[in-house]
Amino acid sequence: MDQKKTKVVVALSGGVDSSVAAALLLERGYEVTAAFMKNWSNTKTVRGECLWQEEYRDACRVAATLDVPIVLFDFEKEYREQVVEYLFREYGAGRTPNPDVRCNSEVKFPLFWREAQKLGADLIATGHHVRRWQMVNGRWQMVAGVDKNKDQSYFLHGLTQADLTHTLFPIGEYTKAEVRAMARERGLPTADKRSTRGICFVGKVAMPEFLAQAVPTLAGPVRTTRGEVIGTHGGIAPYTIGQRHGFGGGGGTPYYVVAKEPETNTLIVGDAHDPALYREEIEVRDMHWISSEAPKLPLECHARIRYRAPLVPITLKAESC
């Protein structure tokens, strides 16, 4: 009697990474089912240019090439509630959230696993550039993908031990160039498809335009840290601390966003050498430990404040330290 194969439901997005992930799992002897997540459409009240039908067609073409079944998971309601509304709330409060991180921890992994189990899945898999290692104590550790330029561990820092226990990341061991080469070797229709950009699952829509549908956009002053008003902005919500601002100083010197003051609707900027742009200490909240147990503090480690920012050595301390 043949031994029952381990069943894996692969999140097939219509891109090359998840396509190769599915192909590799098939070759490794897993029973593979593909599932496409529909999280957004442009038919809802809050518009976004999401061509999900095209992505779904590409996913179906890949599934047909691999000769695996494909199903559609509709998480649009949950995505709107857990990601889009969160996005609006945070920007409205003057903060810059990361919708991709939120989507992974609240939708893409927990809800996908819930639906995959209904199909009899033992595991799920995605095309993320990340790896997981099991430690001596049995817990799972998330490790950066081999391709440092494509590593997505930053976006997955909200995952839990439970998530890692039942999730495979087949392409984390390869570079993007290697993934594309494998796709071509296998005749996958997404081999040369460009990577998508934009708000997670919403697509090619500018953030200011998207936010304007729900977050008030009132013009206000742009003021330097020296108190000089150098112009006006069309709404402070889309701006992020540290980003280069469009206004230039004398001689074309660029300005960078130092602070946002929602109460006065003022954008504060400074030049690249302004001390207000730099910090020796920052306060972090809502700590999440993938290991499930908080380490002993203080802790010497490395950190980054945004995607692809260089890792820098830090000392993590509790507020009372």
N, C-alpha and C positions, 0 to 999 in steps of 0.2 A: 504494500500500500504506500502511495506517495505521501511524504510528510507535508502537512499543510503549510503553505507559504505564508510569510508575514505580510499582511496587507498594509500598504501605505497609501494614503490619500495625499497627492501632491497639489499644492497651491499653484496652479498653472495660470500665469498672468497674461500670457500672450507675448512675453519677452524671451530673449535668448537664454537668460540664466535659469529660469524655471523649466524651460524646455530641456536643457541639458541635464538638469537635476532629475527630471522624470526619466530620461533616457538612461542615465547612469544607474538608477535604482532598478530599472528593468534588467539591465545587464548583470546586476549583482544578485538577481534571483528573487526580487520582491514581486508580490502581486500589486500592480499599480493601478490606481484609479485617479484621474485628474479632476480637479474641481476649480471652477472659475468663480471669483468673488465679484459680485455686482454691488458696489457700495455707493454709487452715485450716478445720477443721470441729469441731463439738462432740462428735464421736464418738470422739475420741482420749483417751488417758490423762489428759493435762493439759487440763482443760476450759476453754472460753471461749465466751461467747454470740455465736457467729458465724453470722449468718443468711445464709450465702453463697448458698443457693438462691434467696432473694428477690432478691439483687443480680444473680444470673445471669439470673433471669427478666426483670428490668428491662433488662439488657444485651441480651437476645434481642429484647425489644420494640423497642428502639432500632434494632438491626440490621435488623429486619423493616421498620420505618418507612423506613429509608434504603435498603432493598433491597440489603444487603451480606451476604456470608456471615460466620458467626461460628463460632469454634472455642473449645475449652476447653483451657487449659494447666494441668496439675496439678503444682504445685510444693510440695505440702504437706510432703514428706519434707525437701526442701532448706530450706524455711522453718523447720521445726522445728530442724534442725541448725544453720543459720547465724544465725537470729534469736532464736528462743525460748531455746535453750540458752545463747546469748551473754547474753541478758537475765538469765537466772538466775545465771550466773557473775558478772556485773558487780554485780548487786544483792547477791549473797552476799558479795562482797568489799568492800561498803560504798560502792560508786560508783553513780551514776545514769546509765545508758546511754540512748541514744535509739534505740529499735527502728526508727523510720521511716527514719533515716539508714542504719542497717545493712541494712534491707530493700532500699532503693533501690540501694545499691552492691553487694550480694551476691546479690540475687534478682531484683528487679523489672526491672532493666535488663540485666544480662549473661545471665540465663537466658531472659528474654523474647526477646532478640535471637537467642540460639542456636536457639530453637524457631521463630522467625519466618523465619529463613534456610531452614529445612527446607520452608517454604511458598513459597519463592522470593522472599522480601521483599528489596527494595532498601533500604528504610528502615523504621524503626518510629516510632511517635508516641504521645504520652501527653497527658493533659489537665492537666498541671501548669501553674501560674501562674509561668512562668519563660521567659526568652528566651535565644537563643544568637546570638552575633555572630562572624563570621569576621574575624580580624585580618589585617593586611597580610602577616604572615609565614605565613599559611595556617592557623595554629592557631585553635581555637575558644575563645571566651570565654563563660562563663555570666553572664547579666545578669538582674537582678531583674525580676520581672513588673511590668507597668504598674500593677496594683492593689496598692498597698503593703500593704494590710491582708490580702491573700491571697497575697502573694509566697511561693513555696516554695523559693527558692534555698538557704535554710538547710538544708533536708532533702536537697538534692541535691549538697551540697558534696563528697561522696565519689565523684562520677562522674569518668570519665577522658576524655582526648582521644578515645579510641576510641568511648566511649559517645556523646559529643556529635557525632561525625562522622556517625553514622547515625541520629540521633534528631531528630524534629521536635516542636516545642512550639507548636501552632497557636493556642492561646488566650492565650499570654503577652502579646500586644499589647492585650488587652482587660481591662476591669474585670469583676468578678463580675456586676454589674448588667447589663452589656452582654451577657455570656454567656447569662444567663437570658433576656434579651430576644430574642437570636438563636434560642434553643431554642424559645421560644413562636412566633416567626415561622415556624419550620420544622415546627411541630406535633410536636416531640419529646416523648415521654411522660415524660421526666425533667425537664421545664422547671421545675417547682416543687418538685422533690424536695429535701429538706433535706440539707445536707452531713453526712457521717458523722464521728463522733468515736470515740476510743478507741484501743486498741493497734492498730497497723498490721495489718490483715487479721484480727485476732482479734475485734475488735468491742467491744460494750458490756459490758465487765467491768471492775470496779474493780481497779486495780493491786495493792493489798494482798491482795485475794482471789485474784487470779491468782498472785501470788508465793508465797502461803501453800501452794500445792500442791507446791512444790519447794524453797523457801528456808525454813529453820528460822525460826519466829517465837517468840522467847523474850522474855518481859516483862523490862524493865530500867529503871534509873533515868533520869529526865530532870533534868539538872543545869545550873544557870546557870554562866556564865563566872566568877562570884564564888564558886562552890563550893556553892551552896545547892541541895539536892534539892527540886524543886517538884512531883514526881509520878512516874508511871511510864508507859512506852510499851508497846505490844503487839508490838514488833519494830521494829528500826531500819531494816530494808531499804528500806521504801517512802519514807522521808524523803529529801529533797533539800536540800543546803546552800543556805541563803537563803530557803527557803520559810517561810511563816508557820506557827507551831506552834499547836496548839489550846489550850495552857495560857496563861493570862493572869497577869500579875504583879499587884502591888498597884495598886488603882485601875483594874483592867481593862487595864493596859498589855499589849499583845501581845508575844509572844516569837517569835523567828525562829531557825531551825536554823543554828548556827554550825559544828558539827562532829559527826561520827559516830565512835565508838570501838568498832569491832567486837571488839577484844580484851577489852574490859570490858563490852560490850553497853550502852554509855552514849550517850545523846543529849545533846549540849551545846547550850544555847540562850542567846540574849541579846536585849536589847531593840533597838529600831530604831536607837538611837544607840550601840550597843556597838561599839567600835573593831574587835573581832574579826570583825565582819561585812564590813569593808571592806579592800580590798587595792589597793596601788599597783602590785604586780607579781603575775603568776600564771605558773605553769609549764605549758607545753603540750607534749604528746608526740604521736607518731604523725602528724606533719605530712603533709598530702596536698596536692599542688599540681596543680590541674586543668590548668594550662599544661604539665605534665609536666616542667618544669625549675624548680628552686628559684631564686627571685630573690636578688639580692645583699643581704645583711644588713649593718647594720640597715636596716629598711624602715619607712617611715612609711605607715600605712594605717588602716583602720577595722575594727572587730570587734564582734561581739555574742556574749554567752555563753549565750543561750537564744533560742528562737523568739520573735519579735516584740519582743525587747529592743531598745532604741534602739542604733543604731550609734554607737560612741564612737571618737575618734582614739586610736591607740596607736603605740608604737614596738616593732617586733618585732626581737628580738636573738637571736643564737645564745648558747648558754650560756657560751661562752668570751669573749663581748664584754664 
